[in-house]
Structures are given as C-alpha cells and as structure tokens.
C-alpha cells in the first residue's frame, strides 16, 4: 500500500499500469456461476457481469487491445465485442484467478467502505448514462455507459492502492466544501486524477474514443455531456438529493434530453421522500418543440 505520493505523473502511471487490478467479489462469484454453465453461456451474459465492475471492465479492454490492433482496423470499444473476439472459453481461462477488492482491503475497513461506496457511485453514473444514451438514440450506447463507469477509475485505484491518501483528500474536502477537487488532489498527490486517468488510458492502450468521452476538455459534444452529467448527478446525489449543485445538474440534463422537470424526475424514479429533499429549483422554460420538416 502506498502511504506517500509518488514522484511525478510518469511514476504514478508506471505503478498503476504494472499493478494487478482487483475486482469485486460479487463479480468473481457471478463469473464462477457462468463458468459452471459454460456450454450455455453467451457473450451478452458475460458483458452484463463485467459492466457492473469498473476494474473488471478495464482488465478486459486492456487485455484485448493488443490482439485487436493486429487484426482489426477499428478499436474494440465495448465488452460485447471484446468477448466475441476472445471467445467464451478463452475468456474464462484468462480470467479464472482474480484478486478481489474485499480480500485486498480486508485489513483496511475504512478504505474498503470508501472503495465500495465509490464503485456504487460509478455504477449509478453508468446507469444514468446508459438510460440517457438510449433516450438520445446514441450511435453506441455501451461506449457511453463504459465511459461513465470508468470516469472515476483513477480515484478507485487510489482507494485500492493508496487509501491513506484517498482518505486525506476526502477529509480535506469535508473540512472545506469550497475546495476544488483538482486543488486538493494536487496538494496531496502532486498530480490531478484526470491527468492520471487519461495517461493510464494510453498506457493500457484503451481506445482513444473512451478517453475522449471521459475528457472534460470536450464537454460540449452531446455524447460527452451525457457522460459528464451522469457522473455529476451520481456524485451530487451520493448522500441524498439535497446537494446545492443539483439545480444546475437538472437544468443541464433537461437541456440535453429535451425534457421538462417533471419528466426528468419521473425518469429518475425518485421517491416522494427524495423529491422532498430536492433544493429549491428555478422554473425552467418548457422544452423546445421539434421543428417541423421543411415542405
């Protein structure tokens, strides 16, 4: 376990790119169940398990890239395509002995709780991104889903491998809610996690498209706004629906999806109790009517 920051971004990348990434214990159990029925298992069932686990998703995508580069002209950007290329039996052979987060952090209960809470948050972000991409009729919904699932990958890795530093960042932000994440990260780690994340995407040869979908530098593109708004909503609602940032989130999501406030709340499936938690929100103008086609 790291207890002190590494020298620079390159050193951080070398450390994580060479590490054996753990996965959720639940993922191992589900894969074991599928393996027991290997003759009846298809790629869709495997994908459904993998896509609940950000670190398992990275392991699969990183494993397939060198093979894909030799035989395909296009990148493999989805788990379904990766499993199809690997094959069901070779997939289970490759990923038969997996370290788990729970085993890795069994002596660090605070770190384990922090890691699992963060993973739960990114699962929610991936769910939102998937639902909104379907609504928007995105050209590849799974790409958007994966980008949201992996958006906070560097933070998950920090909780797994350097929990002391992750906890320090969290405590500093708790003590001063006005501190920007990037400022705290640079103070504690010497780097910003988004820079580490994008550098790891390169080190693992992940498809450039996935890195672009996670990059706030391209935030105006609808697909990337889909990802970033899903991540923001999951973060701001992680501890309830009273966060002061939620009105801005709702306004931006309504604009992206062309929905009114009531329709968005209905799509989010908020309970009556959760609706009461929402901070006061300005009335939004109704969504624009689609333009009639020219005669």
Secondary structure as the mmCIF struct_conf table of DSSP 4:
data_model
#
loop_
_struct_conf.conf_type_id
_struct_conf.id
_struct_conf.beg_label_comp_id
_struct_conf.beg_label_asym_id
_struct_conf.beg_label_seq_id
_struct_conf.end_label_comp_id
_struct_conf.end_label_asym_id
_struct_conf.end_label_seq_id
BEND BEND1 UNK A 4 UNK A 4
BEND BEND2 UNK A 7 UNK A 8
HELX_RH_AL_P HELX_RH_AL_P1 UNK A 9 UNK A 17
TURN_TY1_P TURN_TY1_P1 UNK A 18 UNK A 18
BEND BEND3 UNK A 19 UNK A 19
STRN STRN1 UNK A 23 UNK A 23
HELX_RH_AL_P HELX_RH_AL_P2 UNK A 25 UNK A 35
TURN_TY1_P TURN_TY1_P2 UNK A 36 UNK A 37
HELX_RH_3T_P HELX_RH_3T_P1 UNK A 38 UNK A 40
HELX_RH_AL_P HELX_RH_AL_P3 UNK A 43 UNK A 50
TURN_TY1_P TURN_TY1_P3 UNK A 51 UNK A 52
HELX_RH_AL_P HELX_RH_AL_P4 UNK A 54 UNK A 71
BEND BEND4 UNK A 73 UNK A 74
BEND BEND5 UNK A 78 UNK A 78
HELX_RH_AL_P HELX_RH_AL_P5 UNK A 79 UNK A 86
HELX_RH_AL_P HELX_RH_AL_P6 UNK A 88 UNK A 94
TURN_TY1_P TURN_TY1_P4 UNK A 95 UNK A 95
BEND BEND6 UNK A 96 UNK A 97
STRN STRN2 UNK A 100 UNK A 100
HELX_RH_AL_P HELX_RH_AL_P7 UNK A 101 UNK A 104
TURN_TY1_P TURN_TY1_P5 UNK A 105 UNK A 107
HELX_RH_AL_P HELX_RH_AL_P8 UNK A 109 UNK A 135
TURN_TY1_P TURN_TY1_P6 UNK A 136 UNK A 137
BEND BEND7 UNK A 139 UNK A 139
HELX_RH_AL_P HELX_RH_AL_P9 UNK A 141 UNK A 150
TURN_TY1_P TURN_TY1_P7 UNK A 151 UNK A 152
HELX_RH_AL_P HELX_RH_AL_P10 UNK A 153 UNK A 161
HELX_RH_AL_P HELX_RH_AL_P11 UNK A 163 UNK A 175
TURN_TY1_P TURN_TY1_P8 UNK A 177 UNK A 178
BEND BEND8 UNK A 179 UNK A 179
HELX_RH_AL_P HELX_RH_AL_P12 UNK A 181 UNK A 189
BEND BEND9 UNK A 190 UNK A 191
HELX_RH_AL_P HELX_RH_AL_P13 UNK A 193 UNK A 203
TURN_TY1_P TURN_TY1_P9 UNK A 204 UNK A 205
HELX_RH_AL_P HELX_RH_AL_P14 UNK A 208 UNK A 214
HELX_RH_3T_P HELX_RH_3T_P2 UNK A 216 UNK A 218
TURN_TY1_P TURN_TY1_P10 UNK A 219 UNK A 220
BEND BEND10 UNK A 221 UNK A 221
HELX_RH_AL_P HELX_RH_AL_P15 UNK A 222 UNK A 236
TURN_TY1_P TURN_TY1_P11 UNK A 237 UNK A 239
BEND BEND11 UNK A 241 UNK A 241
TURN_TY1_P TURN_TY1_P12 UNK A 244 UNK A 245
HELX_RH_AL_P HELX_RH_AL_P16 UNK A 246 UNK A 257
TURN_TY1_P TURN_TY1_P13 UNK A 258 UNK A 258
HELX_RH_AL_P HELX_RH_AL_P17 UNK A 261 UNK A 268
TURN_TY1_P TURN_TY1_P14 UNK A 269 UNK A 269
HELX_RH_AL_P HELX_RH_AL_P18 UNK A 272 UNK A 277
BEND BEND12 UNK A 278 UNK A 278
HELX_LH_PP_P HELX_LH_PP_P1 UNK A 279 UNK A 280
HELX_LH_PP_P HELX_LH_PP_P2 UNK A 282 UNK A 294
#
